[in-house]
Each structure stands twice: as structure tokens, then as C-alpha cells.
Amino acid sequence: MKNKLSHSKYYLIFLLLFTSLISYSQNDSIIIKKTFSSFNYFYNGEQIKSSQVLEVLEVNTEAYDKFKSASEAYVFANIFGVAGIILVAVPAGMSIAGYESNWSMAWAGAGFIIVSIPLFHKYNKSTIKALELYNGSLPQNINSSYKPQLKLGATQNGIGINITF
């Protein structure tokens, strides 16, 4: 009976230690991945929308304001970009089809496209900066400085579990 009790203590200690290591591995940082025209955001391993990113960033006002500014730049960049593409495509399509085109419309479209480029650039820079501000304000993860290892093998007293910190 006493031998079984001492083994159960070791199992309980191991279980508590293992669950505490798992709880330290959670990370509240937002990971950003660039796509063709936008970003994908990941929080706690799950993909989230930019509106959800804003909710997470509410705790850091500087990052929140920067991200909101980036989102507004993205909206205007898309408006100018799409309008510019339409204004260029319509006269080009009419010309290809053999109709008379209004090329001043195409020049205006080219101007809209040129206006959208710095707005997209601002969106990219501000989004990355906002998430760097937020992630930089988080407390450092304990697991980032060391990696505990769990090994099953020979110990001083025979076969056992060895945890190295």
C-alpha cells in the first residue's frame, strides 16, 4: 500500500508539472502572414478577421490607433484602385471592340491607380507596425528562453522519466 501511494505521488507531481508547462506555452501574440493583396491574422493558432484584430488591440491604444488608421487607408486604397482599374478598362475594352473611346477617362483612371499605391504602402507599413507594437508590449513567454525536455530512459535508479529544464 505504501509503495502504491508513493508512486501515485510521483504521478501526481508529474501531471501537475506537465500541465503547468502546457499552460505557459500559450501565447497572446498576433501572427501576420502576407497574402497577395492583404494580410491573414492568427491569434492563439486560429485565423481571425481584421475586425477581431481591432478587438484584441483595444488593450494597447497606440497599436489600436495605428491599426485603425491602416484599415482606413486600405479602404481608400481599394476604392481608388478599383475605380482606377474600371476607368482604364472601359476605354481600353471599347477600343479593342472597335468603338470610339474616351481616353481622358483612362488617364483619370491611371491617376486613381497612382493615388492608391501610397495608400496601399501606408496600409502595409501601419499594419505591421501596429502588430509589432502590440506584440512587443506583451510579457515575454517563459518558454522562449528555455525548452524543457521530457525523456523516457535510464536513470540512476533504473528506467524512468527524466525532465530537463
C-alpha positions in Angstrom: 0.0 0.0 0.0 2.8 2.4 0.9 4.6 1.7 -2.3 1.5 2.4 -4.4 0.9 5.6 -2.5 4.5 6.8 -3.3 4.1 6.0 -7.0 0.8 7.9 -7.1 2.5 10.9 -5.6 5.1 10.8 -8.4 2.4 10.6 -11.0 0.5 13.5 -9.4 3.6 15.6 -9.3 4.4 14.7 -12.9 0.9 15.5 -14.0 0.9 18.9 -12.3 4.3 19.8 -13.7 3.3 18.7 -17.2 0.0 20.8 -17.1 1.9 23.8 -15.8 4.3 23.6 -18.7 1.4 23.4 -21.2 -0.3 26.5 -19.6 2.9 28.5 -20.0 3.1 27.7 -23.7 0.1 29.9 -24.6 1.0 33.0 -26.5 -1.3 36.0 -27.0 0.7 37.5 -29.8 -0.9 38.1 -33.2 0.9 36.5 -36.1 0.6 38.1 -39.5 1.0 36.5 -42.9 1.1 38.5 -46.1 -1.1 37.4 -49.0 -1.3 38.8 -52.5 -3.2 42.0 -51.6 -3.8 41.8 -47.8 -2.8 40.1 -44.6 -4.0 37.0 -42.7 -4.0 37.3 -39.0 -3.6 34.4 -36.5 -4.3 34.7 -32.8 -3.8 31.7 -30.5 -3.4 29.5 -33.5 -6.7 30.5 -35.1 -7.2 32.7 -38.1 -9.1 35.9 -37.2 -10.6 38.8 -39.2 -9.3 42.3 -39.1 -12.3 43.4 -37.0 -11.3 40.8 -34.4 -7.8 42.1 -34.5 -9.1 45.5 -33.6 -10.9 43.9 -30.6 -7.7 42.3 -29.4 -5.7 45.5 -29.9 -8.1 47.6 -27.7 -5.8 47.0 -24.7 -3.0 48.8 -26.4 -4.3 52.2 -27.6 -1.2 53.1 -29.7 -1.4 49.8 -31.6 -5.2 50.1 -31.9 -5.0 53.7 -33.4 -2.2 52.6 -35.8 -4.2 49.5 -37.0 -7.4 51.6 -37.4 -5.5 54.1 -39.5 -4.1 51.2 -41.6 -7.6 49.8 -42.1 -8.9 53.2 -43.2 -6.0 53.5 -45.7 -6.9 50.0 -47.0 -10.5 51.0 -47.7 -9.5 54.2 -49.6 -6.7 52.4 -51.4 -9.3 49.8 -52.6 -11.8 52.5 -53.6 -9.2 54.4 -55.7 -7.6 51.2 -57.1 -10.9 49.6 -58.2 -12.2 52.9 -59.6 -8.9 53.4 -61.5 -9.0 50.0 -63.0 -12.6 50.4 -64.2 -11.8 53.8 -65.6 -8.8 52.4 -67.5 -10.5 49.1 -68.6 -13.7 50.6 -70.1 -12.0 52.8 -72.7 -9.4 50.0 -73.4 -12.2 47.5 -73.9 -14.2 49.8 -76.1 -11.1 50.5 -78.2 -10.4 46.8 -78.6 -14.0 46.2 -79.5 -13.7 48.8 -82.3 -15.7 51.6 -80.7 -14.5 55.2 -80.1 -13.1 55.6 -76.6 -12.8 58.5 -74.3 -9.1 58.3 -73.3 -9.3 61.1 -70.8 -11.3 58.6 -68.7 -8.3 56.2 -68.9 -5.9 59.0 -67.8 -8.1 59.8 -64.9 -8.2 56.1 -64.0 -4.4 56.0 -64.2 -4.3 58.9 -61.8 -6.6 57.0 -59.4 -4.3 53.9 -59.5 -1.3 56.1 -58.8 -3.1 57.6 -55.8 -3.9 54.1 -54.5 -0.3 53.0 -54.4 0.9 55.1 -51.5 -2.3 54.2 -49.6 -1.5 50.5 -50.0 2.0 51.2 -48.9 0.7 53.0 -45.8 -1.6 50.1 -45.1 1.2 47.6 -45.2 3.6 49.6 -43.0 1.0 50.7 -40.5 -0.4 47.2 -40.1 3.0 45.7 -39.5 3.9 48.5 -37.1 0.7 48.2 -35.1 1.2 44.4 -34.6 4.8 44.9 -33.7 3.7 47.5 -31.0 1.1 45.1 -29.7 3.3 42.0 -29.7 6.2 44.0 -28.2 4.0 45.1 -25.3 3.2 41.5 -24.3 5.1 39.9 -21.4 7.8 37.6 -22.6 6.8 34.0 -22.8 8.7 31.8 -20.3 9.2 29.1 -22.9 11.1 31.5 -25.2 14.2 31.4 -23.1 14.4 27.7 -22.4 12.9 24.5 -23.8 12.1 21.8 -21.2 12.7 18.3 -22.5 10.9 15.1 -21.4 12.8 11.9 -21.9 12.0 8.3 -21.1 15.1 6.2 -20.4 17.7 5.1 -18.0 18.1 7.0 -14.7 20.2 6.4 -11.6 17.6 4.1 -10.1 16.7 2.2 -13.3 14.2 3.1 -16.1 12.2 6.3 -15.5 11.2 9.7 -16.8 13.7 12.5 -16.9 12.7 16.1 -17.2 15.4 18.6 -18.2 14.9 22.3 -17.8 
